[in-house]
Amino acid sequence: MRLHGPVRWWRMARIAIIMEILPVDQDVNLEELIKKIKQNLPEGFELKDTQIRPVAFGLNLIKAIFTGPEREGVTQELEKYLNGFEEIQEVTVTMETRL
């Protein structure tokens, strides 16, 4: 068998997930929380970017962009991981798109 043209190795598609992460209170050090989140991300996930944004009355949230493999249940897997942190009160997915 002869192949014409370059042989390409295909990878599984990736998705970007944008989330808002709300801490339990205003005393949570968000920079430290971001470091903790990065340390043990589930396999295949990456934390690409974060922003700290004000919400109200001195409370801030983390707006985060994650990438992960495109497969069923991937967003729920990431939400479950984040909800495991005692410093996090709520996680909201604001956008999900294929890369």
Number of C-alpha atoms within 10 A of each C-alpha: 3 4 6 6 6 6 7 6 5 6 7 8 11 16 19 21 21 20 21 20 23 21 22 14 14 14 11 15 11 20 12 9 15 16 10 12 14 13 9 10 15 13 8 11 18 15 17 13 11 16 15 15 12 11 11 9 7 9 15 20 22 21 19 19 18 19 20 21 19 17 11 8 9 16 20 11 11 18 17 12 14 18 14 10 13 9 18 18 14 14 19 12 15 11 11 15 11 12 11
